[in-house]
């Protein structure tokens, strides 16, 4: 049994006092806490655990260590999206003497939570913490689909150490890395070296420009539907909506789009860890970023409690099958549409009669209907053929 007092600093008295708010039982402050007065000894009764990791030694964005409690202060005033939430907040992780000690503790915790089928919400801290979470998945899963919301691509051929701007190359360079795909969503072209984008393309990893996604935000949903872990950098949101970062950009997702992305992540039956990074109270005018981060987490939870277990079972009547013949390559593309949610999947052929179903969008079906093989089919087929 895990001894939480060894890992976590209990919820602060300042946050606990929010229990005196009017209608407190109807607000998020009504969830279970691991605090001085209320100890949690087992996790089996919970769907989700929340905890903060105020680790910033791997980032230039000094100040993120104080983000977890700033976000909590706003989060616990919000009203519950569902009256019967099974969520606990374990407090803030006790940081290690070295940053590597923190990484090891975080990895062990994620392994523990996933072994119990509990979804962790991690409030950072800096985004290099993505790496130890990935390491946990590498220990327990065959392959990982990692989704990253960010204004830049944190890949650096110049850095050998693990930092918040180089964790992607550390993941890629890990022996037997067990990565099936990494998707970076919302990067801004003028902030990223074109060589980095080309490197990602050669590795068959996916990058999506901010403008393309904002033109049709619904295209984010199938990407997150296949993701297992979402790492969300608050700097992906434009400065006017989220000023709390030492190097925020005037462009980015707006606050409504950020919350919608979190909702899509919550709805994903595959997604089993959500982490929010790089909020910095030192730059946060009127605590606007903390308030938005709290609402992003709220939307993830709202989506989570609307999951419908919509993973395709093509032998049932819950799905409609569509077959499109692509004439110039003599290839049939097979699509499935859920009659419960109207979500789409595309079939990727494997050896023999085996197949893999990959989430896609209605636009992918329309492309096939116009005799164009969708990018998702080509990319996945190439990865499976390696």
HELIX and SHEET records of a PDB file:
HELIX    1   1 UNK A    4  UNK A    7  1                                   4    
HELIX    2   2 UNK A   13  UNK A   16  1                                   4    
HELIX    3   3 UNK A   17  UNK A   20  5                                   4    
HELIX    4   4 UNK A   24  UNK A   26  5                                   3    
HELIX    5   5 UNK A   28  UNK A   30  5                                   3    
HELIX    6   6 UNK A   64  UNK A   66  5                                   3    
HELIX    7   7 UNK A   67  UNK A   75  1                                   9    
HELIX    8   8 UNK A   99  UNK A  115  1                                  17    
HELIX    9   9 UNK A  129  UNK A  140  1                                  12    
HELIX   10  10 UNK A  167  UNK A  173  1                                   7    
HELIX   11  11 UNK A  189  UNK A  191  5                                   3    
HELIX   12  12 UNK A  194  UNK A  202  1                                   9    
HELIX   13  13 UNK A  210  UNK A  215  1                                   6    
HELIX   14  14 UNK A  219  UNK A  225  1                                   7    
HELIX   15  15 UNK A  234  UNK A  236  5                                   3    
HELIX   16  16 UNK A  255  UNK A  267  1                                  13    
HELIX   17  17 UNK A  281  UNK A  283  5                                   3    
HELIX   18  18 UNK A  285  UNK A  287  5                                   3    
HELIX   19  19 UNK A  288  UNK A  304  1                                  17    
HELIX   20  20 UNK A  327  UNK A  329  5                                   3    
HELIX   21  21 UNK A  362  UNK A  369  1                                   8    
HELIX   22  22 UNK A  375  UNK A  385  1                                  11    
SHEET    1   A 3 UNK A   8  UNK A   9  0                                        
SHEET    2   A 3 UNK A  87  UNK A  93 -1                                        
SHEET    3   A 3 UNK A  32  UNK A  33  1                                        
SHEET    1   B 9 UNK A   8  UNK A   9  0                                        
SHEET    2   B 9 UNK A  87  UNK A  93 -1                                        
SHEET    3   B 9 UNK A  48  UNK A  53  1                                        
SHEET    4   B 9 UNK A 119  UNK A 124  1                                        
SHEET    5   B 9 UNK A 273  UNK A 277  1                                        
SHEET    6   B 9 UNK A 229  UNK A 233  1                                        
SHEET    7   B 9 UNK A 144  UNK A 149  1                                        
SHEET    8   B 9 UNK A 179  UNK A 187  1                                        
SHEET    9   B 9 UNK A 206  UNK A 209  1                                        
SHEET    1   C 4 UNK A 319  UNK A 326  0                                        
SHEET    2   C 4 UNK A 331  UNK A 338 -1                                        
SHEET    3   C 4 UNK A 344  UNK A 349 -1                                        
SHEET    4   C 4 UNK A 355  UNK A 360 -1                                        
END                                                                             
